[in-house]
Amino acid sequence: MSRTSNRTDGDIVRDFLSVADLLEEPQLAQIYAYVAREGEATVQEVIDELEFA
């Protein structure tokens, strides 16, 4: 059974590349997960919460 989508091939490729970037950069993945979980956050909140230098 196939699923239909309104997404273009370019959107899918861009999303795939974004995931690949996250996998290569652990800190970027942490930031993404934090913001996804918390919603909006300031740069200082991210730095403090994730204990980045």
N, C-alpha and C positions, 0 to 999 in steps of 0.2 A: 504494500500500500504506500503510495507516495504522498508526501505532504506538500502542499502548495505554500508559497511564501510571496510576500510583496517585495522581498529584498532582491536587489540586483546582484549579479556576480561580483561586481566591484565591492559591494558592501560586505559580502561574505569573505572575500580575499582580505580586505582591510581588517575585519574582525579577527581572522586567523593570524595575521601578522601582529596584531596587538597582543594576542594571547602568546605568541612566540616571544615577543619582547618581554612580557611578564615572566615567562619561564627562564629567560636568560638573565634577568635582573631581579634578584630576590628582594631588594629594597623597594623597587617599583611595585612588585607584587604585594608587598606588605602595605604600601600606601594605598593601592587600589582596594585591597580587602578592607582596610580601615575605613576609607571614605564610603565604600559600598555599605558597610555595616552601620556606620555612625551618621551617614548623610553628610551634611555640610560640616566642614572643619576648617579652621584657619591653619596656615602653615605652622605657626607656633604650636598649636594643639597637636598636630601630627608629629612634629619633632619631639615634643615632650612625651607623648603617649608611646611612641615607638622607640624612644630613647636614641634618636639619631643625633650624630654630632653636628 
